[in-house]
Structures are given as structure tokens and as C-alpha cells.
Amino acid sequence: MGAGDGGEQTGALAGRTVMVTGASSGIGRAIALAAAQAGADVALTYRGSEGRARDAAAEIAALGRRAHVYQLDLGDGDAIAPLVERAWAELGTVHAWVNNAGADILTGPGAKLSHLEKLDLLLRVDLRGTMLASWAVAARMRDQPGGGVILNTSWDHVTFGMEGENPEMFSAVKGGVMSFSKSLARSVAPAVRVNILAPGWIETAFGAEITEKPYYRFVVEQTPLKRWGTPEDVAGAAVWLMSPSAAFLTGQMVSVNGGVVM
């Protein structure tokens, strides 16, 4: 599905096409909208929330940019390569690919899973899915004029640590994303730049659920910039990393966390 008239492009990402996985809500949606505001045409994927994904596409189209919507379960390894092939066939060129989609084990049905089920889900979606998508995308980008940019999503605490069973699992899986991305950056340079987004405490679904609880205030007090982050904070960093302004950066992790981990 495509929408928008592809009008005159201005901005840091003018003339580019960006794919954002898991963009029906939260950080992914914010990145997709920020990329459009920066002049890019945007493709976005969703797993189950088609209505919200199409709402985001409508907002992108209203900005005068083209919007494309694809269904993708990043945990289904067999679906990833065909989606990459379809994206290049329909979009022509994808200049930047953001692997944002991830498993939610903190809210909704995911929070009720056993620890082993949570771990298996995180490994399948966040780590394996990111790796498979990155390999397929890098293979296409290496052969296109101008190369491309891959952004993978990690977590700021992988370099710092946090107690608790959920943080232990996130550290292992998102730490794997960080290490994989650094190695991939060496493998595909100079044609493709690979960098890592590492959000900290961002007020998405989990943050919204605990606004009245003491832990919400504890995070604020422990953050040098004295607030939770927003999806738009992460989106700003993503746009910069995809833009020509970051042309000499690869294999780097950018922590968007208000200074909690430095």
C-alpha cells in the first residue's frame, strides 16, 4: 500500500526512502513520522496492529511523503527475506532500514509468560530477527549506488547492568544486538553504515502504566536530565544517524537516556 503525492522534498532525509519495523506505535511510530518530517518517504511494518500502522501512514501522507505499509512478524524467520525483496521491488531503493521491532515482555500478554517463554521470545524476535533482517538488508544495500544505513535497537543498560530477571534477559539479548551490529559494521563497510540506537527509560506503554507508582519518580530522580525520555527523543537521534550529518559514523551506539548511563 502506498500513499502520498511525493511532493517537493526538503530536510535532512530529502530524497531518501526509510523502512521502520514495528512502527505502528511507540518509538517506531515516532521514528517513521520524524523521518517523513525530515523529507523521507517511509515504509513501515506492523505485526498485528494494522489499523494503527495505517493511521501512521495517513499522517505520513499528510506531510506530503509517500507511505507504504507491510505486515511482518520479525519472529518468523521465513518471512524476513521475502519482505526485504518485496520492499526493494516496490520501493526501488531503501536508503535506511531501522530494526526497531521487538518483543514486549513487560506489558500485555507478554508480561504473563514464564521466564523461559520470555527468553525464547526475546531471542527469536529481538536478536535472531534483527540479525536475519540486517543480513538480508545489507546484501541489498551493498549493491546499490550510495550504499545505505542500518540502525539496530539495543538498550543503554547493556554496558552498565541492572538487577532482576527481566533486565538479565534484556541485557543478554540486547547486548547481543549491540555486539552483532559492531561486527556487521566492519563486515559491510564502507558501503553500508551500521549503528545502534540504545534507548533508556522511554515513556512508552511500560512507562505509561507506572506514572502513579514510586518507581516512576525514582527514574526521574536518577536521571541527570530529570525526566523520562519520549519516543520523539529517540526519533531525533535516529534521523540524525540516518542523515548525511552522521556520514562518518559506523559501529557506534548512541544512548538516548538523559544521562542515566554515560
Secondary structure, 3 states (H helix, E strand, C coil): CEECCCCCCCCCCCCCEEEECCCCCHHHHHHHHHHHHCCCEEEEEECCCHHHHHHHHHHHHHCCCCEEEEECCCCCHHHHHHHHHHHHHHHCCCCEEEECCCCCCCCHHHHHCCHHHHHHHHHHHHHHHHHHHHHHHHHHHCCCCCCEEEEEECCHHHHCCCCCHHHHHHHHHHHHHHHHHHHHHHHHCCCEEEEEEEECCECCHHHHHCCCCHHHHHHHHHCCCCCCECHHHHHHHHHHHHCHHHCCCCCCEEEECCCCCC
